[in-house]
Each structure stands twice: as C-alpha cells, then as structure tokens.
C-alpha cells in the first residue's frame, strides 16, 4: 500500500537540481521517473518500481546529503 510518498516527478526534479552531470546509466531512468506520479504507475512496459530499482542501481556515483536522503526515500517506497 502506498502511504504519503512524494510524487516521483517531484523527486526526479530534485535529483536533477542536485546532480548536475547525471550519469549516462541513470539518465534514462531519471527521465522516466520525471513522467511518473506514484510507484503504482507504468512507463510504457516498465513498472515505476522497476524504474526506481534501475535508477538506484545506476546512481552509485551520485553522492552527498541530498543523494543519501533521496536514495533512502526511494528505497522506502520499494518496501
């Protein structure tokens, strides 16, 4: 069940404002997240859940306090 999570497109906007040179592996998933509202949405044939997983898997070089906080937030959405 979804409980009071921020919209994924809002999270994606915050990521873009913090991560100036988004890694090429994470960029397509960040682009997809920019179109999604919730973890229950789909981006073409991919679920928002899989988009988040792929983004997190490709965002290992995004660091800092904002990165840490948002990665925790996204992982909590996956629980």
C-alpha positions as CSV (number, residue, x, y, z in Angstrom):
1,X,0.0,0.0,0.0
2,X,1.2,3.5,-0.9
3,X,1.5,5.8,2.1
4,X,2.1,9.5,1.7
5,X,5.1,9.4,-0.7
6,X,6.1,12.4,-2.7
7,X,5.3,12.2,-6.4
8,X,8.1,10.6,-8.4
9,X,8.2,13.5,-10.8
10,X,8.9,15.9,-7.8
11,X,11.7,13.6,-6.6
12,X,13.1,13.5,-10.2
13,X,13.1,17.3,-10.3
14,X,15.0,17.5,-7.0
15,X,17.6,14.9,-8.3
16,X,18.1,17.0,-11.4
17,X,18.7,20.2,-9.4
18,X,21.3,18.4,-7.2
19,X,23.0,16.0,-9.6
20,X,24.4,18.4,-12.3
21,X,26.0,15.8,-14.5
22,X,23.6,12.8,-14.3
23,X,25.4,9.6,-15.1
24,X,24.6,8.1,-18.5
25,X,23.4,4.9,-17.0
26,X,20.9,6.7,-14.6
27,X,19.7,9.3,-17.1
28,X,17.0,7.2,-18.9
29,X,15.5,6.1,-15.6
30,X,15.5,9.6,-14.3
31,X,13.8,10.7,-17.5
32,X,11.2,8.0,-17.0
33,X,10.7,9.0,-13.3
34,X,10.1,12.6,-14.4
35,X,6.8,11.3,-16.1
36,X,5.5,9.3,-13.1
37,X,3.3,10.2,-10.2
38,X,3.4,7.1,-8.0
39,X,5.1,3.8,-7.5
40,X,1.9,2.2,-9.0
41,X,2.4,3.9,-12.4
42,X,3.9,2.4,-15.5
43,X,6.3,3.9,-18.0
44,X,5.4,2.0,-21.2
45,X,6.0,-1.7,-20.3
46,X,8.1,-0.9,-17.2
47,X,6.7,-0.5,-13.7
48,X,7.6,2.5,-11.6
49,X,9.1,0.0,-9.2
50,X,11.5,-1.4,-11.8
51,X,12.4,2.2,-12.9
52,X,13.3,3.1,-9.3
53,X,15.4,-0.1,-8.9
54,X,17.3,0.6,-12.2
55,X,17.8,4.2,-11.3
56,X,19.2,3.3,-7.8
57,X,21.5,0.7,-9.4
58,X,22.9,3.3,-11.8
59,X,23.1,6.2,-9.3
60,X,26.1,4.9,-7.2
61,X,28.2,7.9,-8.2
62,X,25.6,10.4,-7.1
63,X,26.8,11.4,-3.6
64,X,26.1,13.9,-0.9
65,X,23.5,14.6,1.7
66,X,20.7,15.1,-0.9
67,X,21.6,11.9,-2.7
68,X,21.7,10.0,0.6
69,X,18.3,11.3,1.7
70,X,16.6,10.7,-1.7
71,X,18.1,7.2,-2.1
72,X,16.6,6.4,1.4
73,X,13.3,7.8,0.3
74,X,13.2,5.8,-2.9
75,X,14.2,2.6,-1.1
76,X,11.4,3.2,1.4
77,X,8.9,3.4,-1.5
78,X,10.1,0.0,-2.6
79,X,9.4,-1.7,0.8
